[in-house]
Amino acid sequence: MNDNLTTQLHRRYATKQFDTEKKIPQDQFNQLLESLRLSPSSFWLQGWWFVVVESKDLRKQLKPYSRDQPQVIDASHLIVLCRTTKMDTDRVNKYLEKIAKVRWIPFESLDGFRNMMLGHLEGKSDEEIANRLTKQVYIAQWFFLSACAQLHIDACPMEWFDLKKYDEILGLEKDGLASCVIIAAWYRHADDPYAWLPKVRFDLDHVVYIK
């Protein structure tokens, strides 16, 4: 088997039908969670949380607000990628405290970095910050999907769902979170007709412009 990156990306697709008899091994799922945790973010502030929905009861409640897509129920794992609803001085300080602890440096030595980050956030509207954090969540989504491709795990990212209902059912608002995108992950069913269709993309010279 040719395990190079391009081969795995060609293999990846938004899986529609899953094998409900299989479950992602916990050690591999832990690697997928690490891919989310290690994703890049603006100023490294990591304004996100990733909610793993294991409860079948919760999944049944979510399905009608997910355009009744069966993946919500059938998936081995369902992950809701969320942005934080607040990015403020407290969040910045918590991150800097983590830097000081991990790198064994005085918190005070990070004052310049702290002032730079706070200056960047100053004057930004809640809507602008929310939009920026949502973009960061989508970067994390791509890291997760790439990790799935490398591990031969299938996934289906979904964004056409009722965000407000998801927030309500999962109690996200009280935790200072807002849902952005969901990913259903597990293994494709042998009968999924989409699994064997060739990937359709524009040629490179139609999407890459060199000046």
C-alpha positions, 0 to 999 in steps of 0.5 A: 500500500502506498501510504503517502499523504496524497494517496490518503487525501484521495482516499478521504471523503465525506462518508455517508454510510458507516459500519455500525458494527465497528468502533474506533479503538480508543488509542486511535481516537486519543490520537485524533483528539491530540490532533485537535489539541495540537492545531494552530490558533491565532496568538496560540490562544486556543479559543475552543473546546471539543465536545465528544457526544457519547450519550445515545440519548443526546444524539437522538435529541440532536438528530432532528436538528442535524437535517436528520442525517443518520451519521449523528446516530450511527457514528462511532464518535460524534464531536462538536467543535465549539468556539469560546464565547469570550476572549478576554484578559482572563483567557490571555492570562491563563495561556501565559500562566501555562507558558510560564509553567511549561517553559520554566520562565517567570510570568512577568517576563511575558509582559510584552507578549501579554500587552501585544495580545491584549492590544490586538483584542482591544476594540474588537466587537463581540461579532468580530471576535466570534468570526475569528474564533470560528475560523480557528475552529475550522483549522482544527477541523482540518487537522482532525480530518487529515489525522483521520486520513492518515489513520484510515479512519473515515469521517463526515464533517457537517455544518448544516445543523441548528447551532442554537438547538445544539447549544441548548441540548448540550448546555453549551451556553452556560459553559461559555461555548458556541457550536461551530461544526460537527464531525462524525467519525468511524469506518465506512460501510462496504456498501457506501456507493460514495466510497469508490467514486473518484474525487472531483476537483479542479486541476491545480492550474485552475486553483493555484495562481502564481504571480 
